[in-house]
Amino acid sequence: MKLQEIREKTLDELKQAVLDNKKKLMELRMQHAMHKLESTAEIANTKRLIAQIKTVITEKETEVKNA
């Protein structure tokens, strides 16, 4: 998901996306622990995506407070 796509979503969609990606991250960590994960870079990419989404959520909430 690109940053522009993230910014177009609503707060509720973003919060749901964070939950979904946290579940995905947990599954990736479990696969890594069982030596079944082919690309460990997926873990870093998922963590980065979660951080980007949380940043956009904070930006949107700040806009609402300041408006």
C-alpha positions in Angstrom: 0.0 0.0 0.0 1.4 3.4 -1.0 1.4 6.4 1.2 -1.1 8.2 -1.1 -3.5 5.3 -0.8 -3.2 5.4 3.0 -3.9 9.1 3.2 -7.1 8.6 1.1 -8.7 6.3 3.7 -10.9 7.3 6.6 -9.8 7.0 10.3 -11.9 3.9 10.8 -10.4 2.2 7.8 -6.9 3.2 9.0 -7.5 1.8 12.5 -8.8 -1.4 11.0 -5.7 -1.6 8.7 -3.5 -1.3 11.8 -5.3 -4.2 13.4 -5.1 -6.3 10.3 -1.4 -5.6 9.8 -0.6 -6.4 13.5 -2.3 -9.8 13.0 -0.2 -10.3 9.8 2.9 -9.3 11.7 2.1 -11.9 14.5 1.6 -14.6 11.8 4.9 -13.7 10.1 6.8 -13.9 13.5 5.3 -17.3 14.1 6.3 -18.5 10.7 9.8 -17.1 11.3 10.0 -18.9 14.6 9.1 -22.2 12.9 11.6 -21.6 10.1 8.8 -21.5 7.5 9.2 -17.8 6.5 10.8 -17.4 3.1 11.4 -13.7 3.2 12.2 -12.1 6.5 12.1 -8.7 4.9 8.3 -9.0 5.0 8.5 -8.5 8.8 10.3 -5.2 8.4 7.9 -4.1 5.6 4.9 -4.9 7.7 6.3 -3.0 10.7 7.1 0.0 8.4 3.5 -0.1 7.0 2.0 -0.1 10.5 4.2 2.9 11.4 3.1 4.8 8.3 -0.5 4.1 9.0 -0.2 5.3 12.6 1.5 8.5 11.5 -1.3 9.2 9.1 -3.9 8.5 11.9 -2.0 11.0 14.1 -2.0 13.6 11.3 -5.7 13.2 10.7 -6.6 13.5 14.4 -4.4 16.6 14.7 -6.2 18.2 11.8 -9.6 17.5 13.4 -8.4 19.0 16.7 -7.0 22.1 15.0 -10.0 22.7 12.7 
